[in-house]
Amino acid sequence: MFTFIRRCMHNSMCDLPVQHVNSHTSWTSREISKRMVSDVVIQENYEILDVIGQGGFGKVYKVRYLPTEALYAYKLISYANETSEVQVLIESEIKLTRHLSHPNIIKFHHVYHSEERKEYHIIMDLCEGGDLRQFIDRRQRMQTPLEEELIWLYMGQILLALAYLHCPFKSGIQQHGRIIHRDIKPANIFIKGNNALIVGDLGICKDIGRHSSTDATIGTPAYMAPEVLMNVKEGYNEKSDIWSLGLIIYELCTFEKLVSGATVADAIESIEYINFPIIIEGYSLDLVEVINGMIDPNIITRFSAHDLLAHPRLCPYIKRLLGPSATIATFTYGGDSVPDKYNYCGRLHAGDQQKLGGIPNSIKSDTSYSASLVSATLMAQGTVAARLFNHTPLMIAAETGDFYGVEAHKGAYSRSMNARGYTALMLAVEQGHMRCVKSLLSVEAGHKGNDGTTALIIALTRGFTDIAKLLLPLEAAIKTYDGRTPLMVAIERHNSTLVKPLAKYSAGEQLADGTTALMVAVQLSDIVSVKTLAKVESGLATDKGKTALMLASEQGNVSICKLLAKREVRMQAHDGTTALMIAIERGYEEIVSLLYKSEKDICRDDNTTPYQLAMKTNRRDIIQIFTSRKDDTLVIPKRIEEKVTELQEHRT
């Protein structure tokens, strides 16, 4: 859509739907105009209205899409003077954002890459309300406290986005596991209008995949969790984002920062002076309790996004946003299951809530008084976390690794579930407490949580192979809600040691789109798993007719093609495409040579032949495979034969 005059083009992001435009590109309804105004690229379907932002990498413009009058933001990112590390960071943000699909996460509608100008041009959501940093500063100047209803609504939307990021299984995205944002702060949360919030700036997001933590200290110090600031051995996990959110909610209530400091050292010192639990006057005990649960210095007992979304005070807002039939799976998986538009309007009347107030200034700072006051008040209200989130004594013992506590409470509380639908066994697996897992195995194995996971899948996702081996005989056949088997999860998490034993239980199972575990292994270039599964899953195809061999051909993986060729040659996709045709179009000469003899005579449904495709490539090495071999079965269209004969006669 945007025009760049170029003499060469190279696709450096082949797995990302980014358009690389050159001067020879032919356009129809989205034809590009070549008018340049300073550094703004004008496209005939867009009208630039205003400059709405400028940062270190470039400018952001407000634009109107003329055919529909819809408004968007146009972001111009220049990396001409940046280091290779920064370029990788920019590219990773674009790739990740394009893959994600959730109404509370910034959406890139179109991305255009000019390699010659070293620029990305992005059409994205327009958030005319600015960001939460501007919103908080504006309300602070007005000295008008926020209504608690609005705070719950804002919290719910951010939690929906985080729950989606933190879920290891996202609709339509196989390559990403749990994703932590790592820089949740007011300036990275945008107001789209009508109280709709959008989480943006995914530039330093981390896909923690099969691991439970990461070790890079990245983010904004004043919003970093203690475990991040201290760079503890275990690093941090998705609950580090929850700490950051807790600080934001505190700031929405008080217009003050709980933690200050521009450096890591300053932020650590600031946290050391916090008197826990936090007291906030003028807001309900439920809200105060939730904030304290989010800024719990202990990452193990800190609430997760899924814990918080099950809170009785948040549930009505979630139902209002997603609809009365909303489930945890709805906002976890994202994709088509989440509505494009929420219902942000209307008010909820949950009844009067007792508020914290009337605390004398002279004793507000007294740590012991504050702690006893909040504890006593919360206990009197009966809203302690153990009851709200259905955490039984057994669950608390399992989560903290208290083996003797597990043994003591197992008889009375086994098979109980918390708000996430998790059992004590699943919580023990999450934290890798082997002794607790062994104790609970016989009484709680086989259960599936609200998000569709089992204890085995949790173990595989977290990378706890020894625990997974214990659970394998009991849960290997249980699939997630989107149809993933533990076998597929093991391959996704690069746990090839468990592929063979898991294959006995679920080899041959397919997702809704027809994907098999073998295909997952091919996409990840996992040759060990391919060898294991080739005998039992070869011959299966996706809903478009693609086989594992075709996927290997797409990737140019010669070794895997050799493994699968004898089992899947001559299979065709629904349009007649073969693995040979894919290799020809992708320019993989070695694979073309491998498959030539077996598939050279197969045509597509439109009668396109491998020979025709080879001629279109202008690749001498590939064309030579077809022209240098004497073979009567080679399919050459008649008109091409006639043309070749004519040329030969002319030369004679």
C-alpha positions as CSV (number, residue, x, y, z in Angstrom):
1,M,0.0,0.0,0.0
2,F,2.8,2.4,0.7
3,T,5.2,3.0,-2.1
4,F,9.0,2.5,-1.8
5,I,11.1,2.8,-5.0
6,R,13.6,-0.1,-4.8
7,R,16.0,-1.9,-7.0
8,C,16.2,-5.1,-5.0
9,M,14.0,-6.9,-2.5
10,H,14.9,-9.6,0.0
11,N,12.4,-11.1,2.5
12,S,14.1,-11.1,5.8
13,M,11.0,-12.0,7.8
14,C,9.6,-14.9,5.7
15,D,7.2,-16.1,8.5
16,L,5.6,-12.7,9.0
17,P,2.9,-11.3,6.8
18,V,4.9,-8.1,6.1
19,Q,4.7,-6.7,2.6
20,H,8.0,-5.8,1.0
21,V,7.2,-3.5,-1.9
22,N,9.3,-2.8,-5.0
23,S,8.8,-0.7,-8.0
24,H,7.7,-3.7,-10.1
25,T,4.8,-4.6,-7.8
26,S,1.4,-4.6,-9.5
27,W,-1.6,-3.3,-7.4
28,T,-5.3,-3.2,-8.1
29,S,-7.7,-1.9,-5.5
30,R,-4.9,-1.1,-3.1
31,E,-2.7,0.6,-5.6
32,I,0.0,2.8,-4.2
33,S,0.6,6.5,-4.9
34,K,4.2,7.7,-4.9
35,R,3.8,11.0,-3.3
36,M,6.3,11.7,-0.5
37,V,5.8,14.4,2.1
38,S,9.0,14.8,4.2
39,D,9.3,11.4,5.8
40,V,5.6,10.6,5.6
41,V,4.6,8.1,3.0
42,I,1.1,8.9,1.6
43,Q,-1.1,6.2,0.3
44,E,-4.1,7.0,-1.8
45,N,-6.5,5.1,0.5
46,Y,-5.2,6.9,3.6
47,E,-5.4,10.6,4.6
48,I,-2.9,11.8,7.2
49,L,-4.8,14.0,9.7
50,D,-2.3,14.8,12.4
51,V,1.0,13.9,14.2
52,I,0.0,12.3,17.5
53,G,3.3,11.1,18.8
54,Q,7.1,11.0,18.3
55,G,9.7,8.8,19.9
56,G,13.2,7.7,19.4
57,F,12.4,5.4,16.5
58,G,10.0,7.7,14.5
59,K,6.6,9.3,14.4
60,V,3.0,8.2,14.9
61,Y,0.2,9.8,12.7
62,K,-3.5,9.8,12.9
63,V,-4.9,8.6,9.6
64,R,-8.3,8.1,8.0
65,Y,-8.9,5.0,5.8
66,L,-10.9,6.7,3.0
67,P,-13.1,3.8,1.8
68,T,-14.6,3.3,5.2
69,E,-13.8,6.6,7.0
70,A,-12.3,4.4,9.8
71,L,-9.5,6.0,11.9
72,Y,-6.2,4.3,12.5
73,A,-2.7,5.2,13.8
74,Y,0.2,5.0,11.3
75,K,3.5,4.4,13.0
76,L,6.7,5.0,11.1
77,I,9.7,3.2,12.6
78,S,13.2,4.0,11.2
79,Y,16.1,1.7,12.2
80,A,18.7,3.2,9.9
81,N,20.9,4.4,12.7
82,E,20.2,1.6,15.2
83,T,22.4,-1.3,16.4
84,S,21.6,-4.8,15.3
85,E,20.3,-5.6,18.7
86,V,17.7,-2.8,18.5
87,Q,16.8,-4.0,15.0
88,V,16.1,-7.5,16.4
89,L,14.0,-6.0,19.2
90,I,11.9,-4.0,16.7
91,E,11.5,-7.1,14.4
92,S,10.5,-9.3,17.4
93,E,7.9,-6.8,18.5
94,I,6.3,-6.7,15.1
95,K,6.4,-10.5,14.7
96,L,4.9,-11.1,18.1
97,T,2.2,-8.4,17.8
98,R,1.1,-9.7,14.4
99,H,0.7,-13.2,15.8
100,L,-1.4,-12.2,18.8
101,S,-5.2,-11.8,18.6
102,H,-7.0,-10.2,21.6
103,P,-9.2,-7.1,21.9
104,N,-7.1,-5.8,24.8
105,I,-3.8,-6.1,23.0
106,I,-2.6,-3.6,20.4
107,K,-3.4,-4.8,16.8
108,F,-1.2,-4.3,13.8
109,H,-3.6,-4.3,10.8
110,H,-0.9,-3.9,8.1
111,V,2.9,-3.8,8.2
112,Y,5.0,-2.6,5.3
113,H,8.8,-3.0,5.3
114,S,11.2,-0.9,3.2
115,E,14.6,-2.5,3.5
116,E,16.2,0.1,1.3
117,R,14.9,3.0,3.5
118,K,15.3,0.8,6.7
119,E,11.8,1.6,7.8
120,Y,8.7,-0.2,9.0
121,H,5.3,1.4,8.2
122,I,2.6,0.1,10.5
123,I,-1.2,0.7,10.4
124,M,-2.4,-0.1,13.9
125,D,-5.2,0.6,16.4
126,L,-5.8,4.3,17.2
127,C,-6.0,5.0,20.9
128,E,-7.3,8.6,21.0
129,G,-7.6,8.6,24.8
130,G,-3.8,8.6,25.2
131,D,-2.2,6.3,27.8
132,L,-2.8,5.7,31.5
133,R,0.2,7.8,32.4
134,Q,-1.4,10.8,30.9
135,F,-4.8,9.8,32.4
136,I,-3.4,9.5,35.9
137,D,-1.5,12.8,35.7
138,R,-4.6,14.6,34.4
139,R,-6.8,13.2,37.2
140,Q,-4.1,14.0,39.8
141,R,-4.2,17.7,38.7
142,M,-8.0,17.7,38.9
143,Q,-7.8,16.0,42.4
144,T,-10.9,13.9,41.6
145,P,-10.6,10.4,42.9
146,L,-11.6,7.6,40.5
147,E,-14.8,5.7,40.9
148,E,-14.1,2.2,42.2
149,E,-16.3,0.8,39.4
150,L,-13.9,2.2,36.8
151,I,-10.9,0.8,38.6
152,W,-12.4,-2.7,38.5
153,L,-13.3,-2.3,34.8
154,Y,-9.7,-1.1,34.0
155,M,-8.2,-3.9,36.1
156,G,-10.4,-6.5,34.4
157,Q,-9.4,-5.5,30.9
158,I,-5.7,-5.5,31.7
159,L,-6.0,-8.9,33.4
160,L,-7.8,-10.3,30.3
161,A,-4.8,-9.3,28.2
162,L,-2.3,-10.7,30.7
163,A,-4.3,-14.0,31.0
164,Y,-4.1,-14.4,27.3
165,L,-0.4,-13.6,27.2
166,H,0.3,-15.9,30.1
167,C,-1.6,-18.9,28.8
168,P,0.7,-21.5,27.2
169,F,-2.0,-22.4,24.6
170,K,-3.2,-19.6,22.4
171,S,-5.8,-20.0,19.6
172,G,-4.0,-20.3,16.2
173,I,-0.5,-19.8,17.7
174,Q,1.5,-23.0,18.2
175,Q,5.0,-21.4,18.4
176,H,4.4,-19.3,21.5
177,G,4.2,-20.6,25.0
178,R,3.6,-18.4,28.1
179,I,4.5,-14.8,27.2
180,I,5.4,-12.3,29.9
181,H,5.2,-8.6,29.0
182,R,8.1,-7.5,31.2
183,D,7.2,-3.8,31.0
184,I,3.7,-3.3,32.3
185,K,3.4,0.4,33.3
186,P,0.9,3.2,32.8
187,A,2.7,4.5,29.7
188,N,2.3,1.2,27.9
189,I,-1.5,0.9,28.5
190,F,-3.6,2.9,26.1
191,I,-7.2,4.2,26.2
192,K,-9.0,3.5,23.0
193,G,-12.2,5.3,23.8
194,N,-15.3,4.5,25.9
195,N,-13.1,3.2,28.7
196,A,-11.5,0.5,26.5
197,L,-7.9,-0.3,27.4
198,I,-5.3,-1.7,25.1
199,V,-1.9,-3.2,26.3
200,G,0.9,-2.2,23.9
201,D,4.6,-1.9,23.5
202,L,5.4,-5.6,23.2
203,G,9.0,-4.9,22.3
204,I,10.6,-6.7,25.2
205,C,8.1,-9.5,25.7
206,K,9.6,-12.8,26.4
207,D,8.2,-16.2,25.3
208,I,9.2,-18.4,28.2
209,G,8.1,-21.5,26.3
210,R,8.6,-24.6,28.3
211,H,10.4,-22.9,31.2
212,S,8.8,-21.2,34.1
213,S,11.1,-18.3,34.4
214,T,13.6,-16.1,32.5
215,D,16.7,-14.4,33.6
216,A,17.0,-11.1,31.7
217,T,16.5,-8.0,33.8
218,I,14.5,-5.8,31.4
219,G,11.8,-3.3,32.1
220,T,11.2,0.0,34.0
221,P,12.7,-0.2,37.5
222,A,9.8,1.5,39.4
223,Y,7.4,-1.1,38.1
224,M,9.7,-4.2,38.3
225,A,8.8,-7.0,40.7
226,P,11.3,-7.7,43.5
227,E,12.5,-10.9,42.0
228,V,13.4,-9.1,38.8
229,L,15.2,-6.3,40.6
230,M,17.1,-8.7,42.8
231,N,17.9,-10.9,39.8
232,V,17.2,-14.0,41.9
233,K,18.4,-17.4,40.7
234,E,14.9,-18.4,39.5
235,G,14.6,-15.2,37.5
236,Y,10.9,-14.3,37.1
237,N,7.7,-15.7,35.6
238,E,4.4,-14.4,34.5
239,K,3.5,-13.3,38.0
240,S,6.1,-10.5,37.7
241,D,3.6,-8.8,35.3
242,I,1.0,-9.0,38.1
243,W,3.2,-7.1,40.5
244,S,3.5,-4.3,37.9
245,L,-0.3,-4.3,37.5
246,G,-0.7,-4.0,41.3
247,L,1.4,-0.9,41.3
248,I,-0.7,0.6,38.5
249,I,-4.0,-0.1,40.4
250,Y,-2.5,1.4,43.5
251,E,-1.6,4.5,41.5
252,L,-5.1,4.7,40.1
253,C,-6.5,4.7,43.6
254,T,-4.0,7.2,45.2
255,F,-2.4,9.1,42.3
256,E,0.9,8.3,44.0
257,K,3.6,5.8,43.1
258,L,4.2,3.1,45.6
259,V,7.7,2.4,44.3
260,S,10.0,5.2,43.0
261,G,13.4,5.3,41.5
262,A,14.9,5.5,38.1
263,T,17.5,2.9,38.8
264,V,17.4,-0.7,40.0
265,A,19.1,0.2,43.3
266,D,16.7,3.0,44.0
267,A,13.7,0.8,43.3
268,I,15.0,-1.9,45.6
269,E,15.5,0.6,48.4
270,S,12.0,2.0,47.8
271,I,10.4,-1.5,48.1
272,E,12.3,-2.1,51.4
273,Y,10.4,0.9,53.0
274,I,6.9,-0.4,52.0
275,N,4.8,-1.3,55.0
276,F,2.8,-4.4,54.1
277,P,-0.1,-4.9,53.9
278,I,-1.0,-1.7,52.0
279,I,-3.8,0.4,53.3
280,I,-5.9,2.6,50.9
281,E,-8.7,4.7,52.3
282,G,-11.9,5.3,50.5
283,Y,-12.0,2.0,48.6
284,S,-13.6,-1.4,49.4
285,L,-11.8,-4.1,51.4
286,D,-12.1,-6.4,48.3
287,L,-10.1,-3.9,46.2
288,V,-7.5,-3.4,48.9
289,E,-7.1,-7.1,49.4
290,V,-6.7,-7.7,45.7
291,I,-4.0,-5.0,45.4
292,N,-2.1,-6.6,48.4
293,G,-2.4,-10.0,46.6
294,M,-0.9,-8.5,43.5
295,I,2.0,-6.8,45.2
296,D,2.9,-9.8,47.4
297,P,6.7,-9.9,47.5
298,N,6.5,-13.7,47.4
299,I,6.1,-14.8,43.8
300,I,4.8,-18.2,44.8
301,T,1.8,-16.8,46.8
302,R,1.3,-13.8,44.6
303,F,-2.0,-14.0,42.7
304,S,-2.0,-14.9,39.0
305,A,-4.1,-13.4,36.3
306,H,-6.4,-16.4,36.3
307,D,-6.7,-16.2,40.1
308,L,-7.8,-12.6,39.9
309,L,-10.2,-13.1,37.0
310,A,-12.1,-15.5,39.2
311,H,-12.5,-12.9,42.0
312,P,-16.3,-12.5,42.8
313,R,-16.0,-8.7,42.4
314,L,-14.4,-9.0,39.0
315,C,-16.6,-11.7,37.6
316,P,-19.6,-9.3,36.9
317,Y,-17.3,-7.0,34.9
318,I,-15.9,-9.9,32.9
319,K,-19.4,-11.1,32.1
320,R,-20.3,-7.6,31.0
321,L,-17.3,-7.4,28.8
322,L,-17.4,-10.9,27.2
323,G,-21.1,-11.8,27.6
324,P,-23.0,-14.0,30.0
325,S,-21.7,-17.2,28.6
326,A,-18.0,-16.3,29.0
327,T,-15.7,-18.9,30.4
328,I,-12.0,-18.9,31.4
329,A,-11.3,-20.5,28.0
330,T,-12.9,-17.6,26.3
331,F,-10.5,-15.0,27.5
332,T,-7.5,-17.3,27.7
333,Y,-7.2,-18.7,24.2
334,G,-8.1,-15.5,22.4
335,G,-8.6,-15.7,18.7
336,D,-12.1,-16.2,17.4
337,S,-13.4,-17.1,20.9
338,V,-13.1,-13.5,22.1
339,P,-15.5,-10.9,20.8
340,D,-14.1,-8.1,18.7
341,K,-16.0,-5.5,20.7
342,Y,-16.7,-5.5,24.4
343,N,-19.6,-3.9,26.2
344,Y,-17.8,-1.1,28.1
345,C,-21.0,0.8,28.8
346,G,-23.5,0.6,31.6
347,R,-23.0,0.5,35.4
348,L,-22.9,-2.3,37.9
349,H,-24.5,-2.1,41.2
350,A,-23.0,-4.8,43.5
351,G,-24.3,-3.3,46.6
352,D,-22.5,-1.1,49.2
353,Q,-19.0,-2.2,50.1
354,Q,-17.4,-1.5,53.4
355,K,-14.5,0.9,52.8
356,L,-11.3,1.4,54.7
357,G,-11.2,4.8,56.2
358,G,-10.8,6.9,59.4
359,I,-7.3,5.7,60.1
360,P,-5.5,8.4,62.2
361,N,-2.6,10.0,60.4
362,S,-0.4,9.6,63.5
363,I,-0.5,5.8,63.2
364,K,-0.9,5.2,59.5
365,S,2.8,4.6,59.2
366,D,3.0,2.2,62.1
367,T,3.7,-1.2,60.5
368,S,2.3,-3.4,63.3
369,Y,-0.8,-1.3,63.6
370,S,-1.4,-1.3,59.8
371,A,-0.9,-5.0,59.5
372,S,-3.2,-5.9,62.4
373,L,-5.9,-3.4,61.3
374,V,-6.1,-4.8,57.7
375,S,-5.8,-8.4,58.8
376,A,-8.5,-8.1,61.4
377,T,-10.8,-6.1,59.1
378,L,-10.4,-8.5,56.2
379,M,-10.9,-11.5,58.5
380,A,-14.1,-10.0,59.9
381,Q,-15.4,-9.4,56.4
382,G,-14.7,-13.1,55.5
383,T,-12.9,-12.1,52.3
384,V,-9.5,-13.5,52.8
385,A,-7.8,-14.9,49.8
386,A,-8.1,-18.5,51.0
387,R,-11.8,-18.3,50.8
388,L,-12.1,-16.1,47.7
389,F,-9.9,-18.3,45.6
390,N,-10.9,-21.6,47.3
391,H,-7.4,-22.3,48.5
392,T,-7.6,-25.1,50.9
393,P,-5.0,-25.9,53.5
394,L,-3.9,-28.8,51.2
395,M,-3.4,-26.4,48.3
396,I,-1.4,-24.0,50.3
397,A,0.8,-26.8,51.5
398,A,1.2,-28.2,48.0
399,E,2.0,-24.8,46.5
400,T,4.7,-24.0,49.1
401,G,6.2,-27.5,49.1
402,D,5.1,-28.4,52.6
403,F,5.2,-32.2,52.3
404,Y,4.1,-32.8,55.9
405,G,1.2,-30.4,55.5
406,V,0.1,-32.2,52.3
407,E,0.2,-35.5,54.2
408,A,-1.8,-34.0,57.1
409,H,-4.6,-32.4,54.9
410,K,-4.8,-34.9,52.0
411,G,-7.6,-37.0,53.6
412,A,-9.9,-34.0,54.2
413,Y,-9.2,-31.8,51.1
414,S,-8.1,-34.0,48.2
415,R,-9.8,-33.4,44.8
416,S,-10.9,-29.9,45.9
417,M,-10.5,-27.2,43.2
418,N,-9.6,-23.5,43.4
419,A,-11.1,-20.8,41.3
420,R,-9.0,-21.8,38.3
421,G,-10.2,-25.4,38.6
422,Y,-6.7,-26.5,39.8
423,T,-6.2,-29.2,42.4
424,A,-3.5,-29.3,45.0
425,L,-1.6,-31.8,42.7
426,M,-1.6,-29.2,39.8
427,L,-0.3,-26.5,42.1
428,A,2.5,-28.8,43.4
429,V,3.4,-29.5,39.8
430,E,3.4,-25.8,38.9
431,Q,6.1,-25.2,41.5
432,G,8.0,-28.5,40.9
433,H,7.6,-30.0,44.4
434,M,8.3,-33.6,43.6
435,R,7.5,-35.1,47.1
436,C,4.2,-33.4,47.2
437,V,3.4,-34.6,43.7
438,K,4.2,-38.2,44.6
439,S,1.9,-37.9,47.7
440,L,-1.0,-36.5,45.7
441,L,-0.6,-38.6,42.5
442,S,-2.9,-41.4,43.4
443,V,-5.8,-39.2,44.7
444,E,-5.8,-36.3,42.3
445,A,-4.4,-37.3,38.9
446,G,-6.7,-37.2,35.8
447,H,-8.3,-33.8,36.5
448,K,-8.5,-31.0,34.0
449,G,-8.5,-27.3,35.1
450,N,-10.8,-24.5,33.8
451,D,-8.2,-23.6,31.1
452,G,-8.1,-27.2,29.9
453,T,-4.7,-28.1,31.3
454,T,-3.8,-31.2,33.3
455,A,-1.0,-31.8,35.8
456,L,0.9,-33.6,33.1
457,I,0.6,-30.7,30.6
458,I,1.7,-28.3,33.3
459,A,4.8,-30.4,34.0
460,L,5.6,-30.5,30.3
461,T,5.1,-26.7,29.9
462,R,7.2,-26.0,32.9
463,G,10.0,-28.4,31.8
464,F,9.7,-30.7,34.8
465,T,10.5,-34.0,32.9
466,D,10.8,-36.2,36.0
467,I,7.4,-35.1,37.3
468,A,5.9,-35.6,33.8
469,K,7.2,-39.2,33.8
470,L,5.2,-39.9,37.0
471,L,2.0,-38.4,35.5
472,L,2.4,-39.9,32.0
473,P,0.6,-43.3,32.7
474,L,-2.4,-41.5,34.3
475,E,-2.9,-38.4,32.0
476,A,-1.2,-39.0,28.7
477,A,-4.5,-39.5,26.8
478,I,-6.2,-36.3,28.2
479,K,-6.3,-33.4,25.7
480,T,-6.6,-29.6,26.2
481,Y,-9.8,-27.8,25.2
482,D,-8.3,-26.9,21.8
483,G,-7.4,-30.6,21.1
484,R,-3.7,-30.5,21.9
485,T,-2.4,-33.8,23.3
486,P,0.5,-34.1,25.8
487,L,2.5,-35.6,22.9
488,M,2.1,-32.3,20.9
489,V,2.9,-30.2,24.0
490,A,6.1,-32.3,24.6
491,I,7.2,-31.6,21.1
492,E,6.4,-27.9,21.3
493,R,8.5,-27.7,24.5
494,H,11.4,-29.6,22.8
495,N,11.1,-32.6,25.2
496,S,12.0,-35.3,22.8
497,T,12.8,-37.8,25.6
498,L,9.0,-38.2,26.3
499,V,7.8,-38.4,22.7
500,K,8.1,-42.1,22.3
501,P,6.3,-43.1,25.5
502,L,3.6,-40.4,24.9
503,A,3.1,-41.7,21.3
504,K,1.7,-44.9,22.6
505,Y,-1.3,-43.0,24.0
506,S,-2.1,-40.4,21.4
507,A,-0.3,-40.9,18.1
508,G,-2.6,-40.2,15.2
509,E,-4.7,-37.5,17.1
510,Q,-5.3,-34.4,15.1
511,L,-6.3,-30.8,15.9
512,A,-9.4,-29.2,14.4
513,D,-7.3,-28.1,11.4
514,G,-5.8,-31.5,11.0
515,T,-2.4,-30.8,12.5
516,T,-0.7,-33.9,13.9
517,A,2.2,-34.2,16.4
518,L,4.4,-35.3,13.5
519,M,3.6,-32.0,11.7
520,V,4.4,-30.0,14.8
521,A,7.8,-31.8,15.0
522,V,8.4,-31.0,11.3
523,Q,7.6,-27.3,11.8
524,L,10.0,-27.2,14.7
525,S,12.7,-29.1,12.7
526,D,12.7,-31.8,15.5
527,I,14.3,-34.6,13.5
528,V,14.4,-36.9,16.5
529,S,10.6,-36.7,17.1
530,V,10.0,-37.0,13.3
531,K,11.9,-40.3,13.3
532,T,9.8,-41.5,16.2
533,L,6.5,-40.5,14.7
534,A,7.0,-41.2,11.0
535,K,5.9,-44.8,11.2
536,V,2.7,-44.0,13.1
537,E,1.5,-40.7,11.7
538,S,2.7,-40.6,8.1
539,G,-0.1,-40.2,5.6
540,L,-2.3,-37.9,7.6
541,A,-3.2,-34.4,6.2
542,T,-4.5,-31.1,7.4
543,D,-7.9,-29.7,6.5
544,K,-6.3,-28.2,3.4
545,G,-4.7,-31.5,2.4
546,K,-1.1,-30.7,3.5
547,T,1.1,-33.5,4.7
548,A,4.1,-33.5,6.9
549,L,6.3,-34.0,3.8
550,M,4.8,-30.9,2.3
551,L,5.5,-28.9,5.4
552,A,9.1,-30.1,5.4
553,S,9.4,-29.1,1.8
554,E,8.1,-25.6,2.6
555,Q,10.8,-25.3,5.2
556,G,13.5,-26.6,2.9
557,N,14.4,-29.3,5.4
558,V,16.2,-31.9,3.3
559,S,16.9,-34.4,6.1
560,I,13.2,-34.6,7.1
561,C,12.1,-34.8,3.5
562,K,14.4,-37.8,3.1
563,L,12.8,-39.4,6.2
564,L,9.2,-38.8,5.0
565,A,9.5,-39.2,1.2
566,K,9.1,-42.9,1.0
567,R,5.9,-42.7,3.1
568,E,4.2,-39.6,1.7
569,V,5.3,-39.0,-1.9
570,R,2.5,-38.6,-4.5
571,M,0.1,-37.2,-1.9
572,Q,-1.6,-34.1,-3.0
573,A,-3.2,-31.1,-1.2
574,H,-6.8,-30.2,-2.0
575,D,-5.7,-28.0,-5.0
576,G,-3.5,-30.8,-6.3
577,T,-0.2,-29.3,-5.0
578,T,2.6,-31.8,-4.2
579,A,5.7,-31.6,-2.1
580,L,7.7,-31.4,-5.3
581,M,5.8,-28.4,-6.5
582,I,6.3,-26.6,-3.2
583,A,10.1,-27.3,-3.4
584,I,10.2,-25.9,-6.9
585,E,8.4,-22.7,-5.9
586,R,10.5,-22.2,-2.8
587,G,13.7,-22.8,-4.8
588,Y,15.0,-25.9,-2.8
589,E,17.0,-27.6,-5.5
590,E,18.1,-30.6,-3.4
591,I,14.5,-31.4,-2.4
592,V,13.4,-31.0,-6.1
593,S,16.1,-33.5,-7.0
594,L,14.9,-35.9,-4.3
595,L,11.3,-35.8,-5.2
596,Y,11.6,-35.4,-9.0
597,K,11.4,-39.1,-10.0
598,S,8.3,-39.8,-7.8
599,E,6.2,-36.7,-8.5
600,K,7.3,-35.2,-11.8
601,D,4.2,-36.4,-13.6
602,I,1.6,-35.1,-11.2
603,C,-0.4,-31.9,-12.2
604,R,-2.3,-29.5,-10.1
605,D,-6.1,-29.3,-10.4
606,D,-5.6,-26.3,-12.8
607,N,-3.3,-28.6,-14.9
608,T,-0.1,-26.7,-13.9
609,T,2.8,-29.1,-14.1
610,P,6.0,-29.3,-12.2
611,Y,7.9,-28.4,-15.4
612,Q,5.9,-25.2,-15.8
613,L,6.7,-24.2,-12.3
614,A,10.3,-24.9,-12.8
615,M,10.5,-22.7,-15.9
616,K,8.9,-19.8,-14.0
617,T,11.6,-19.9,-11.3
618,N,14.3,-18.8,-13.7
619,R,16.6,-21.0,-11.6
620,R,19.1,-22.7,-13.9
621,D,19.8,-25.5,-11.4
622,I,16.2,-26.4,-11.0
623,I,15.3,-26.1,-14.7
624,Q,18.3,-28.4,-15.5
625,I,16.8,-31.2,-13.3
626,F,13.9,-31.3,-15.8
627,T,15.7,-30.6,-19.0
628,S,18.8,-32.8,-18.6
629,R,17.0,-36.1,-17.8
630,K,15.7,-38.4,-20.5
631,D,12.4,-39.4,-19.3
632,D,9.3,-40.3,-21.3
633,T,7.0,-39.7,-18.3
634,L,8.0,-36.0,-17.9
635,V,4.8,-34.0,-18.3
636,I,5.5,-31.0,-20.6
637,P,2.6,-28.9,-21.8
638,K,2.0,-29.2,-25.6
639,R,2.4,-25.5,-26.3
640,I,5.8,-25.6,-24.6
641,E,6.8,-28.7,-26.6
642,E,5.8,-26.9,-29.8
643,K,7.8,-23.8,-28.8
644,V,10.9,-25.9,-28.0
645,T,10.6,-27.7,-31.4
646,E,10.2,-24.4,-33.2
647,L,13.3,-23.1,-31.6
648,Q,15.3,-26.2,-32.4
649,E,14.2,-26.0,-36.1
650,H,15.1,-22.4,-36.2
651,R,18.6,-23.1,-35.0
652,T,19.0,-25.9,-37.6
